[in-house]
Amino acid sequence: MDQELHRRLTAWRRHLHANPGLTLDEGDTAAFVVEKLRELGITEIESGIGGHGVVATLRRGGGNRAVGLRADMDALPIQEADELLPHRSTKPGVMHACGHDGHTTALLGAAALLQADPNWTGTVQLVFQPAEEGGGGARKMIADGLFQRFPMDRIFGWHNWPGLPAGTVAVHDSAVMAAGARFDITFDGHAGHAALPHLTRDPMLGAGHAIVALQSIVARGVDPMKAGVVSVTMAVAGEAQNQVPSRAVLRGTARWLDDSVGSLIEERMREVARGIALAFGLHEQVNFNRGVPVTANHPRERDMAAAAAASLTEMRRDVPPAMTGEDFSWFLHEVPGAFVWIGNGPAEDGRELHHPNYDFNDEILPVASGFLAETARRALGES
């Protein structure tokens, strides 16, 4: 990538950082994407797909293969902490704390590289996805006919990764990121005066035992060679300090890399809640709401991505998967593909994902754009 394109991409990325669009409110970001695609000479563009999604199509020559490249566009409901950052968010309580501004810009950069390169044939679908941060954007685009309206044989995506050296590409053999669920466990008892506890059935007591017992699911139920997470993150109960409440609610998240582990976690969670309710005279209800499935690379596409990365930069195959989730996984359920990480550099001083001090590293834009473009070329030129 020449310096002038890198300079333009950096300016675009910083504009997006300063003007973030929250999940389901990415209209301005989508309009910016369309504007820049047109500046690059790309005219086959459709907007409003699955919400604020944008798909641009590049066609060249007589090749009959098609490949998809995806970037997510939405920001997070986080107040940016770095008040000295020149391109800090101009929207209170909203910031690009996960680097989707960089992902979007890198895909625009890949579009520029492919548009200027005559040495490929086929079709490239540039997929700018909204609502990745819990808004179901991938599924909404699929429901809106993404793969029927914009056919593609395979699809590729990436995420920046703080803590991985800047520009290094990590390619996982299979699982990249975890499946997950959000759960609510409700204990209903009988309210009363806190000084007369024998006249109540205390849901707080049940909730306290549940917080401890839920940790046994992974510690004593999951094969130590497999990964699982159960985290209770919220406890809601009570209205007065001298009252035993009638209800206590626990909320949290579960994660897994193997579907059998997810099923075990759900089954054991229901058993734990039922047993505790029986022991303390309570009524229980468990809602286990599954979210994204495991993000798992397909072997052939994984190897394409690895070869493309190795031709451009340092590539590693030894980085373990993460228990975070990614709704690119829904695309991988529809067509073969691969998802990689590209190092964002050091993560100290609060530069990790979803932290109010995070900022995308503009120095990795040439690698990210180059990786996407080179992966597309290899996928289209596969014999």
N, C-alpha and C positions, 0 to 999 in steps of 0.2 A: 504494500500500500504506500502510495506517495505521501509526502508530508502535507500537501494541500488537502487531500481527502481526509487525512487524519485530523487536520485542523478543523475542517468543516464538521466532521462527526463529533469532535469534542464540543464544539459550539452547540450543536443540536442536542447532545446529551445533557449539557448543562442547562439548556432551555427547558428540557423536560423535567430536570430535577427541580428547577425553580417554579415550575408550573405543573405540579403533580395532579393526577386524576385518581381519586379514590375508587376502589372496587365498585363497579356498576355506574360510575360517573366519569368514564374515560372519554367523553365526547370530544373535548378539546384536544386530547392526546391523539385520538383517531384522526381528527381533522388535520393536525400537524403532520401525521404520518402520510396522509394522502397528499398534502401540499409538497412534501419533500420527495415523494415518489414521482410526482409530476415534474418536479425540478430535475430529476434524474432522467427524464424522458420516458417514463413508464406510464402507459395510458390505460392498460387493461386492469382496472381497479374496481372492486366492489366493496361497499361499506354496509354497516348495519347488520352484520352476520352474527347471530347469536347475541345480540346486544350491540355493543360498539365495535365488534370485530371488523377487521379489514383484511381482504385477500387481494394481493396483486399477482398477476400472472405474466411471466416472461416466457416467450416462445422463440425458438431458433431452429432453423433447418428442418429436416424431415424426420428427426428422431421420434419414436413413439413412446419413449419412457417419460415418466413424470415423477418429480420428487418434491416433497414439501419441506420447507424450513420454517420453524415457528419461533416467535418471541412473545412474551407476555408484556402487558402495558400498564397494569394498575399499580397504585401506590397503597400505603398503609395508613391507618388512623393513629399516627405517632407524631408527637411534637418534636421537631428537629432541635437538637441541643446546641449545635455549633453555630453560634450567632455571628462568628467572624467569617464563615464560608461565603465567598462572593456570590455563589449561585444557590444559596440556601432557599428552602421552600418559601414561597410567598403566601402560602395558604396555611393559616393556623391549624395545628392538629393533624396535618396531612404531610407525609413525606415519602420519598422513595428510599425506604430503609432496607430494601431487599435487592436493589439493583435492576429493577425492571426497566428503568430509564436507559441503562446501559444495554440491556438485552434488545430493546426496541431499536436503539441506535445501531447496534452491531448488525442487525438484520437489514437496516437501511444501507449500511456499508457493504454488506454482501450483495445487495441489489445493485449497488453502484459498480462493484467489481465484475459481476456477471454481465451487466449491461454493456460494459466496456470490452468484454472478452469475446471475440468471435469464434473461439476454439471449443465450442460445445454445441450439442444439438439436443433437442427435446423440450420439455416444459418444466419450469420451476414455479411452484406455488409458494408465495411469500405470505405466511399466515401470522397476522398480528392479533393476538388473542387478548380479550378483556377478561377481567374478573377471575384471575388465578387465585387470589388470596381469599379463598373460601366462598367465592361467588358462583362457582360452578361454570366458569366461562368455557372450558373445553367441552363439557357435555352440552351446553347451549349451542355452541357452534356445530357440534355433531348433529344435534336435533334439527338444526336449521339447514341441514343438507350439505355440510362442508365437503364430505368425501364424494358425494354424488355430483355436486355442482362444480367442484374443483378436483377432479380425479388425480390421485397420486399413488404411486406404487409403494412408497415408503416415506417416512417423515423423520426429521432430525431436530433436536433442540439442545439447549445448554443452559447452565446456570453458573454465574460467577461464584467463586468459593473462597472466602477469606480464610487465611491460614495455609492455603496452598500457594507456593511461589507464583508470583505474577506471571501470567502467560503460559504456565504449565497446564497441560490438558490431562485430566484423569478420566480413564475409560474403564468402566466396571464390566466384569464378565457377564453378570446378569442383573441382580438387584442393585439399583442405584439409590432409591429412596423408598421409604416405608409406606405401607397402607396404614390407615388410621380410622379411628372412630371417636366421637364425642359422646360421653355418657352422663346421664343424670340418675342419681339414686335418691329416691324420696322415702323418708320414714315418717309415717303418721302415727301419733300417739294420742295422749289426752293431756291438755294443758291444765295448769293449776298454779297455786302459790308455791314459790320456790322454798318456802319454809315448811311446807307440808308435802314433801316429795312422795310420800307413801300413797297420796291420793291421786297421783299422776302416773302416766306411762311416758317416760322421758325419751323423746326421739334424739335428743342430744347425746344421751348415753349410747344409743345404738349407732349413731353417726360416728362417734369417737372410736368405738370398737371396729366399725367398718373401715375407717381410714387405715388402721393398723392391719386388719385382716386382708384387705385388698392387696397389700404388698406381698402376701404369701403366694399370690397367683403366679407371679413370675419367679419369685425366689424358690418356691417348692413345687410349682406345677409345670414350668416350661423347661424343656431340655436345655441344659447349660450351653449346648453347642448351637442353639438357636437364639434369636433376638426377640425380646418383647419388652414393652414398657406399659406400665399402668401408673398414671400420675393424677392424684386428686389435687385439683388446683383452686377449687372454690368450696366454701361451706357457708350456707345461707340458713339462718335460723334466728328466732327470737325477736321480741319487740320491747321487752323491759327486763331490767336486771334482776327483778324479784319475781319473775314468772318463768316456770317451765313451759316452753312453747309446745304447740300442738304438732309442729312439723319441722323437720330438718332436711335440707337438700344438699347433697354432695354432687359436685360437677368436676369433670376432668377429661382426660384424653388417654386413649390407648393406641399403641403402635406395634406393628409387626412386619416382618419380611417374608413370612411363610403363612399362607392362608390357614393352615391347620392351627397355628398359634393364635390367630385371630379368633377362630371358633372356640378354642379352649378358653381364652380370656373371657369371652362373652358368657360361656356356659358357667364358668367358675364364679364370675361376678354375680350372676343371678343366684347361684347357690349360697354364696357368702351373705348376700342381702337377705335371702329367705331365712337362713339359719339365725342370723342376728335378730331379725324381726320376731321369730318364734321365741327366742330366748328372752326377749324383753317386752313381749306383749304388744308389739307394734304391727303395723301394716306397711308393706314395702312395695315400691314400684321401680323397676329398672328400665330406662330407655337407653338403648345402645344403638346409636345412629352412625352407621358406617359412612365414611367419606371416600377419599380417593383410594384406589387399589395400589398395590405395589408398582412402582416404576421399575420395570425390568427390561433390559436391552434384549433385542433379538440378535442371535449369533452373527448372522451374515452382515447386518447393518452395524453391529458393534465393531466388526473387523474393518468395515469401510471407514467408519469414523476414526478408528485407531490409525489406520494407514494415512488418512488425510491429516490427522494431527501430527503424526511423526514426520510428515514431509515439511512441516512448517515450524515446529517448536518442540520442546521437550514433552514427551508423552509418557505417562505412567499407567501401569496396570495393577498396582499394589495398594491402591487407596481403598479402605473399607467403605461400605455404604453408610448412609446416615439415616437416622430414625425420623427425620423431617419428611413431609409429604409434598407431592408435586402433581398437579392435575394433568400434566402432559401424559400421565399414565393412561388416561382415558383414550388419547389418540393412539397409544401403543396397543390398545385392545381392538382397534379398528384396522390398522395397517401395521406392517413391520416397521421398526425404526430403532433409534438409539438416542440416548440422552447423556451428555457428558458434563463434567465440571471444568471450568477454566479458572485457574488461580487468580484471585484478586489481590494477593499480597498479604502482608502481616495483618493479624486480627487484633492485636493488642490495642489498649486505650479505647475500648468500646467500638472497634471497627467491624465487629461481627454482624451477621445478618439480623435484621429486626431491632437493631440498637439505635437510639436517637443520635449517635455520633457517626453512624455509618455513612460512607460515600463510595460510590462506584469509582474504580480506578481507570481513568481514561487511557492510561498507557497500554491497557490490554485490548483496546478496540481493534487495532490491526490484526492481532491474533484471532480474536473472536470472529470478526468479519471474514478474515481469510479462511478460517476453519469452516465456516458455513458454506462459503463459495466453493472451496475445494472438495468438501464432502458432496455437494450437489454435482459437481463435475464427475466425480468418481461414480456416483450412483447412476448418473445418466449414461456414462460410458462403459458400464459393466457389460462384459461379454457373456 
